[in-house]
Amino acid sequence: MLTYPDIDPIALSLGPLRVHWYGLMYLIGFAAAWGLGRWRAARPGSGWSAEQVDDLVFYGIVGVIAGGRLGYMFFYGFDQILANPLNLFKVWEGGMSFHGGLLGVIIAMALIARRFGMRFFQVADFAAPLVPLGLLAGRIGNFINGELWGQRTTLPWGVSLPCASFPHQCADLPAGALWSPAVHASQLYEAALEGLALFVILWLFSRRPRPVMAVSGLFLLGYGVFRFLVELVRLPDAHIGYLAFGWLTMGQLLTLPMILGGALMLALAYRPRRAGRESSDA
């Protein structure tokens, strides 16, 4: 069993200015996407310029932050908006929805495609491999924030939490208990699967020309499957709970269309008449 290091979520304090690890993780993710995008654009025949990558990343940042926060507050925290509308802007406290962020990025990619006269999936196939490292960084931010823990477990890599910092994890323990029973570090599972593993899969897959929609479809399918599996051990938001069957979560419900859509996109991409006629610039 491992013990949680109880990391201070504030990385740096400069007078009234507080820099949170969660925000730094987003900054690292955006920087990784920009660097990888610039590298891919420099490859012969990429069809992208460095300036176009800069605009793509900028639009993507706006889409991730606006869409992620709005998505979280409407999917998971609508009661917080009703209690105090200003909660919508407290990004530093955590609470970002991948599915909302994805919708924001889709809008951003559509705007980029229109601006540069590209097809939507030409943009999406180029952008998809740039995303997972940002997901990796974001999930590490969740771990540092001490949020999104999983169910209790007896597995040797389970993490025990200090009761002083996580009293809800120790509510059923005798008074004076110092550490909770071990729980799944589901944030790190997601970092490993949605982040690192998905990045490796997409990066290797996109190294060769692929049919249009194939890279985007694989991203949706891969993320959806990984997220659905981790949700089996991740605890749902306490104010929402399980939606059905004693295990179905909001995250799984929102992920199902991604799995189906990704599989459909791959099937369409690899139809013989399409695969033989079009190829992606990913």
C-alpha positions as CSV (number, residue, x, y, z in Angstrom):
1,M,0.0,0.0,0.0
2,L,1.2,3.5,-0.8
3,T,0.5,6.7,1.1
4,Y,-0.6,10.0,-0.5
5,P,2.1,12.7,-0.2
6,D,-0.5,15.4,0.5
7,I,1.0,17.9,-1.9
8,D,0.2,21.6,-1.4
9,P,-1.9,22.5,-4.4
10,I,-0.2,25.9,-4.5
11,A,3.1,25.6,-6.3
12,L,4.3,29.2,-5.7
13,S,3.1,32.2,-3.7
14,L,4.3,35.7,-4.6
15,G,2.5,38.1,-2.3
16,P,-1.2,37.9,-3.2
17,L,-0.4,35.9,-6.4
18,R,-0.8,32.2,-6.0
19,V,0.3,29.8,-8.8
20,H,-1.5,26.5,-8.5
21,W,-0.1,23.2,-9.7
22,Y,-3.4,22.5,-11.5
23,G,-2.9,25.6,-13.7
24,L,0.8,24.7,-14.3
25,M,-0.3,21.3,-15.5
26,Y,-2.6,22.9,-18.1
27,L,0.3,25.2,-19.1
28,I,2.6,22.2,-19.6
29,G,-0.1,20.5,-21.7
30,F,-0.6,23.4,-23.9
31,A,3.2,23.9,-24.3
32,A,3.6,20.2,-25.3
33,A,0.8,20.5,-27.9
34,W,2.5,23.6,-29.3
35,G,5.9,22.0,-29.5
36,L,4.6,18.8,-31.0
37,G,2.5,20.7,-33.5
38,R,5.4,22.8,-34.6
39,W,7.5,19.6,-35.0
40,R,4.8,17.9,-37.1
41,A,4.3,21.0,-39.2
42,A,8.0,21.1,-40.1
43,R,7.8,17.6,-41.6
44,P,7.8,17.6,-45.4
45,G,4.3,17.5,-46.9
46,S,2.6,18.3,-43.6
47,G,0.4,20.9,-45.2
48,W,0.8,23.1,-42.1
49,S,2.9,26.2,-41.3
50,A,4.3,27.2,-38.0
51,E,2.0,30.2,-37.9
52,Q,-1.1,28.0,-38.5
53,V,0.0,25.7,-35.6
54,D,0.2,28.8,-33.4
55,D,-3.3,29.8,-34.2
56,L,-4.6,26.2,-33.8
57,V,-3.1,26.0,-30.3
58,F,-4.4,29.4,-29.3
59,Y,-7.9,28.6,-30.5
60,G,-7.6,25.2,-28.8
61,I,-6.6,26.8,-25.5
62,V,-9.7,29.0,-25.5
63,G,-11.9,26.0,-26.4
64,V,-10.4,23.8,-23.7
65,I,-10.7,26.3,-20.9
66,A,-14.1,27.7,-21.8
67,G,-15.7,24.4,-22.9
68,G,-14.1,22.4,-20.1
69,R,-15.3,24.7,-17.4
70,L,-18.8,25.2,-18.8
71,G,-19.1,21.5,-19.4
72,Y,-18.1,20.6,-15.9
73,M,-20.4,23.1,-14.3
74,F,-23.4,22.1,-16.4
75,F,-22.8,18.3,-16.4
76,Y,-21.5,17.9,-12.8
77,G,-21.9,21.1,-10.9
78,F,-25.1,22.9,-11.9
79,D,-26.1,23.2,-8.3
80,Q,-22.9,25.2,-7.7
81,I,-23.9,27.7,-10.4
82,L,-27.3,28.1,-8.7
83,A,-25.6,28.6,-5.3
84,N,-23.1,31.2,-6.7
85,P,-22.8,32.0,-10.4
86,L,-19.2,33.2,-9.7
87,N,-18.2,29.6,-9.1
88,L,-18.3,29.2,-12.9
89,F,-15.0,31.2,-13.1
90,K,-13.1,29.5,-10.2
91,V,-11.0,27.3,-12.6
92,W,-8.1,27.2,-10.1
93,E,-10.2,25.1,-7.7
94,G,-10.4,22.3,-10.3
95,G,-13.5,21.1,-12.0
96,M,-12.9,20.8,-15.8
97,S,-14.9,18.4,-17.9
98,F,-13.1,16.6,-20.7
99,H,-16.3,16.2,-22.7
100,G,-17.0,19.9,-22.4
101,G,-13.5,20.7,-23.4
102,L,-13.8,18.4,-26.4
103,L,-16.9,20.3,-27.6
104,G,-14.9,23.6,-27.2
105,V,-12.0,22.2,-29.2
106,I,-14.4,20.9,-31.9
107,I,-15.7,24.5,-32.3
108,A,-12.1,25.8,-32.3
109,M,-11.1,23.3,-35.0
110,A,-14.1,24.2,-37.1
111,L,-13.1,27.9,-36.9
112,I,-9.5,27.1,-37.8
113,A,-10.6,25.0,-40.8
114,R,-12.8,27.8,-42.1
115,R,-10.1,30.4,-41.6
116,F,-7.5,28.5,-43.5
117,G,-9.7,26.9,-46.1
118,M,-9.1,23.4,-44.8
119,R,-11.4,20.4,-44.3
120,F,-12.5,19.9,-40.8
121,F,-11.0,16.4,-40.5
122,Q,-7.8,17.7,-42.0
123,V,-7.5,19.8,-38.9
124,A,-8.8,17.2,-36.5
125,D,-6.5,14.5,-37.7
126,F,-3.5,16.8,-37.3
127,A,-4.6,17.9,-33.8
128,A,-5.6,14.6,-32.3
129,P,-2.1,13.3,-31.5
130,L,-1.3,16.6,-29.8
131,V,-4.0,16.2,-27.1
132,P,-3.1,13.2,-24.9
133,L,0.0,14.7,-23.3
134,G,-2.3,17.5,-22.1
135,L,-4.6,14.9,-20.7
136,L,-1.7,13.3,-18.9
137,A,-0.7,16.6,-17.4
138,G,-4.3,17.5,-16.4
139,R,-4.7,14.1,-14.6
140,I,-1.5,14.7,-12.7
141,G,-3.0,18.0,-11.7
142,N,-6.1,16.2,-10.4
143,F,-3.8,13.9,-8.3
144,I,-2.0,16.9,-6.8
145,N,-5.4,18.5,-6.1
146,G,-6.5,15.4,-4.3
147,E,-9.6,14.9,-6.4
148,L,-11.3,12.2,-8.4
149,W,-10.3,9.3,-6.2
150,G,-11.4,5.7,-6.9
151,Q,-13.1,3.0,-4.8
152,R,-11.4,1.3,-1.9
153,T,-9.0,-1.5,-2.9
154,T,-6.8,-4.2,-1.4
155,L,-4.4,-4.1,-4.3
156,P,-0.8,-3.3,-3.4
157,W,-0.7,-0.1,-5.4
158,G,-3.7,1.4,-3.6
159,V,-3.2,4.8,-2.0
160,S,-4.0,5.6,1.6
161,L,-5.1,9.2,2.3
162,P,-4.5,11.3,5.4
163,C,-7.8,11.7,7.3
164,A,-6.9,15.2,8.3
165,S,-7.0,16.3,4.6
166,F,-9.7,13.8,3.4
167,P,-12.2,13.4,6.3
168,H,-14.9,12.1,4.0
169,Q,-12.6,9.1,3.2
170,C,-12.4,8.3,6.9
171,A,-16.1,9.0,7.9
172,D,-16.7,5.3,8.7
173,L,-13.5,4.8,10.7
174,P,-13.0,5.1,14.5
175,A,-12.3,8.5,15.9
176,G,-8.7,9.4,15.8
177,A,-7.8,7.3,12.7
178,L,-4.9,8.9,10.8
179,W,-5.1,7.2,7.4
180,S,-7.9,5.9,5.2
181,P,-8.1,2.5,3.7
182,A,-6.4,2.3,0.4
183,V,-8.2,3.6,-2.7
184,H,-7.6,3.4,-6.4
185,A,-5.6,6.4,-7.6
186,S,-7.9,6.6,-10.6
187,Q,-6.4,10.0,-11.7
188,L,-3.1,8.2,-12.3
189,Y,-4.8,5.4,-14.1
190,E,-6.3,7.9,-16.5
191,A,-3.0,9.7,-16.8
192,A,-1.4,6.4,-17.9
193,L,-4.1,5.3,-20.2
194,E,-5.8,8.5,-21.6
195,G,-2.5,10.3,-21.5
196,L,0.6,8.3,-22.1
197,A,-0.8,5.1,-23.7
198,L,-3.2,7.1,-26.0
199,F,-0.3,9.4,-27.0
200,V,1.9,6.5,-28.0
201,I,-0.9,4.8,-30.0
202,L,-1.8,7.9,-31.9
203,W,1.7,9.1,-32.5
204,L,2.8,5.8,-34.0
205,F,-0.5,5.4,-35.9
206,S,-0.2,8.9,-37.4
207,R,3.4,8.5,-38.5
208,R,2.2,7.0,-41.8
209,P,-0.5,8.6,-44.1
210,R,-3.9,7.4,-43.0
211,P,-7.4,7.8,-44.5
212,V,-9.2,11.0,-43.6
213,M,-11.0,10.6,-40.2
214,A,-8.9,7.6,-39.2
215,V,-6.7,9.4,-36.7
216,S,-9.6,11.4,-35.2
217,G,-11.7,8.2,-35.0
218,L,-8.9,6.3,-33.2
219,F,-8.6,9.2,-30.7
220,L,-12.3,9.1,-29.9
221,L,-12.4,5.3,-29.6
222,G,-9.2,5.0,-27.6
223,Y,-10.1,7.8,-25.1
224,G,-13.7,6.4,-24.8
225,V,-12.6,2.9,-24.0
226,F,-9.9,3.9,-21.6
227,R,-12.2,6.4,-19.8
228,F,-15.1,3.9,-19.6
229,L,-12.8,1.3,-18.0
230,V,-11.3,3.6,-15.4
231,E,-14.8,4.8,-14.5
232,L,-15.5,1.2,-13.2
233,V,-13.2,1.9,-10.3
234,R,-13.5,5.7,-10.0
235,L,-16.0,7.1,-7.6
236,P,-18.7,9.2,-9.2
237,D,-19.3,12.8,-8.0
238,A,-21.0,12.5,-4.6
239,H,-23.9,14.8,-5.5
240,I,-24.6,12.8,-8.6
241,G,-23.8,9.2,-7.7
242,Y,-24.3,6.2,-10.0
243,L,-27.0,6.8,-12.6
244,A,-28.0,3.1,-13.1
245,F,-27.2,-0.5,-12.3
246,G,-25.1,0.5,-9.3
247,W,-22.1,1.2,-11.5
248,L,-23.0,3.5,-14.5
249,T,-21.5,7.0,-14.0
250,M,-22.1,10.3,-15.8
251,G,-18.6,10.0,-17.2
252,Q,-19.4,6.6,-18.8
253,L,-22.7,7.9,-20.2
254,L,-20.9,10.9,-21.8
255,T,-18.2,8.6,-23.1
256,L,-20.5,6.1,-24.9
257,P,-21.1,8.4,-27.9
258,M,-17.4,8.9,-28.2
259,I,-16.8,5.1,-28.4
260,L,-19.6,4.6,-31.0
261,G,-18.6,7.7,-33.0
262,G,-15.0,6.8,-33.1
263,A,-15.7,3.2,-34.2
264,L,-18.1,4.6,-36.9
265,M,-15.4,7.1,-38.1
266,L,-12.8,4.4,-38.4
267,A,-15.3,2.2,-40.3
268,L,-16.1,5.0,-42.7
269,A,-12.4,6.0,-43.1
270,Y,-11.4,2.4,-44.1
271,R,-14.2,1.8,-46.5
272,P,-12.4,0.6,-49.7
273,R,-13.7,3.4,-51.9
274,R,-12.7,6.1,-49.3
275,A,-9.4,4.6,-48.3
276,G,-8.2,4.3,-51.8
277,R,-9.2,7.9,-52.7
278,E,-8.2,10.1,-49.7
279,S,-5.4,10.2,-47.2
280,S,-4.9,12.3,-44.2
281,D,-2.1,14.8,-43.7
282,A,-1.7,13.6,-40.1
